[in-house]
Amino acid sequence: MDLSLITTSTGLDGYKVVKHLGVVRGITVRSRSVVGNFAGGIQSLFGGRLSVYVELCENAREEAYHLLIQHAQAIGANAIIGMRYDANEVMQGITEVLAYGTAVVVEKVAE
């Protein structure tokens, strides 16, 4: 899938949606290790950016995003519109990250 055909918008400039395939999602559940929590705790004592947690969140979003793309490709999509992220704490220290959107088939519009 061409990553430029994944958008938070409801359409893609220069493309026509020819088929809606439905909602697709990628989900991951992550937690920080005891060592990671310790390092994050130390960082929080000094204030500022908590790189340990930023890395955890970025990795979770990246994994959910790739799972979203795999789901869309598995059902025949070549694009995803209305893409969003959501995150929920499942229990203390364990977070679910969801990437979701609408899988579609698009065709380039003749100019």
N, C-alpha and C positions, 0 to 999 in steps of 0.2 A: 504494500500500500504506500502510495506517495504521501508522506507526512504533511505536505502542504494541503492535502485534501481532508484534514482534520481541523474542525473549527468550532468555536463556541457560538458562532452565528447560526442562523437558521437556513443559510444558503451559502453558496460559493460563487463569487463573481466569475463569470465566464463559463459556468457549468450549469447544466439543467439536471435536476433530480428526475430520473426516469423510473425509479423503483424505491419504495421505502421497505426496508427489511425488518424494522422493529428496533426495540431498545437492546443495546449491548452494554456489557459491563466488564470491568476488571476489578477484582477485589483482592486485597492482601491484608493480613493482620500481623502487626509487628510489635515487638517490645524491645526495650534497651536492656542489655545485660547488666549485671551487678557492677561490673567494672565500668561500663558506660555511664550508669547512673552516678557512680562515685565521681567520675571525671566531670560529668555535667554539674554535679553538686559543687565541686571545686570551682568550676567556671562561674557558677551563679554567685559565688561569694565576691567575685570581682566585678560583677555587672557586665553589661554589654552583650554582644552576640554570643549565643551558646552553640558553638560550632558542632558539638557532639550531637545535640538534638536537631540542629539544622540538617546535618548529614542523614540522620535517621529519617526525618520527614521527607527529605528529597529522595532518598532511596525507596521509600514506601510509595511515593507518588509515581516515580519512574516505573516501578514494578507494576502498579495498578494500570498505568498507561499502556505498557506493553501487553498486558493481559487483555485490555480493552481492544487493542488492535488485533490480537490473535482471535478473539471472539468474533469481531466484525469480519475478518477474512474467512473464518470458518463457515460463515453463512453467506458468503459471496459478495460482500460489500467492497467497494473500492473507495469509499469515503465515509466520514462520520461527521454529522452535524449536531449542533446543540451539546457539544461535549462539556462536561462539568466534573468537578471533584467534590467529594464529601468525605468527612472523617468523623468518626465517633469513638469514644472511649468505651471499649467492651467491658473492661474492668480496670482497676487502678494500674496504670503502667502498660496497658495493652490497648493498642489503637487499631481500629479498622480504617483502611483508606479505600475508597471506592472511586473509580473513574467510570463515567457512564455517558451515553449519548445515543443518537439515532443512527443506525447503520443504513446507508443508502447506496444506490448505484447511480453514478452521475456520468454524463456525457458532456464533452466540450461543446460549447455553442459555436456554430460557424459564424465568423465575422464578416 
